[in-house]
Amino acid sequence: MQVPPNCDLTLGMVCLDKSEPGHTVWRMPADERFANPAGLVQGGFLAAFCDSAMGAASVTWARARRLGGGKVSSANAELKISFLAPVRAGGWLTCTAQVVSGGTRVAFVEAEVVDAHERPVARASSTYILAPRNGGAEDGG
């Protein structure tokens, strides 16, 4: 398992904090490569940003509970995102993700993306399916 995955590398995502199980903070450039013709970051990139941050939060949460013996896979079953404000290309975005509830098989996670001025630009929620993972490589969560 490659950590970080290519999708995170492509978006320039960096995990700033994952010290608290079930909580992660990420940063990503609002790069002009991700802009639509109007110069705004296309929503799919914001959704991918939220998905990576929430997926990592679900993994750290499941690991702390020793689900699957500490090795766990987390798969997104559904994602809802609301775009709150347009994001002009340039500057940085920060995504904070938090597990709000869960059990042995699922985790419910929420995320908020803010721009460089701390203005909320997107909110997302998702359900992740958790499963024990067997294998050698350690995932990064």
C-alpha positions, 0 to 999 in steps of 0.5 A: 500500500503506497502512503501517501497515495498518488491522489494525495500527491497529485493534489499536493495534500499534506497532513498537518495533524493526525495526533488525535484518533478520529481527527485530521487536519490537511492542507492543499494548494488552491492550484490554478491546475484545478480551476474551471474556466471561470478561475474557480477551483472545481468542486470535484477537487474539493470533494477529493480533498474532503474524502482523503481527510475523512478517510484518514480520520476514519482509519486513525479512529479505527486503529485507536479502537484496535478494530481489525487488530489495528490494521484496517481498511476504510472504504467510502460508501457515500459522500455528501458535499455542500459548497459554501463559497467560491474558491479562487485559484491561489492560496491554500485550503485547510480541511479538518475532518472528524469522526462523529460516530461509529461502530465496528463496521462503519464510521460517520465522518464530517469535514470542513474546508476553509480558505486562507482567510479562514472562510468556510468554503465547503462542508462534507459528510461521509460514511466509511465501511471499516474492515480488518486488513491483512497484509504486510504494508502498514497504511498511513492513515 
